[in-house]
């Protein structure tokens, strides 16, 4: 049986569901995630687009070059600014969902840290996780 998770932006204008389960989270420390979040990066669930359903609202989209050099589309609430998800131009069927927007994520844990070479000095990385200096293949 598939678990369904729900989430939203800060103001609630954008609501969505994800058919799960989500089994792993990635912490991204790239400079783009740092700038987009205003923090040390982002914590994400990589999911198939087919598992994501937008229930209300229309996210705004920003296209930019990621640290990898690829075009990345970032989707966010135009009212409160909450980042919701992103995807590479070349892989539109795979979404990178911001885990902090889930209403009740349960016992999910970060399993992988990516772009560690860009991590801020204050970043904590559990030594038991996979750590990659750049983008995973």
Secondary structure as UniProt FT lines:
FT   STRAND          4..8
FT   STRAND          15..19
FT   STRAND          25..28
FT   HELIX           31..37
FT   STRAND          42..48
FT   HELIX           49..51
FT   STRAND          52..56
FT   STRAND          60..65
FT   TURN            67..68
FT   STRAND          71..76
FT   TURN            78..80
FT   STRAND          83..88
FT   TURN            89..90
FT   TURN            92..93
FT   STRAND          94..98
FT   HELIX           99..101
FT   TURN            106..107
FT   STRAND          110..114
FT   HELIX           116..118
FT   TURN            121..122
FT   TURN            127..128
FT   STRAND          130..131
//
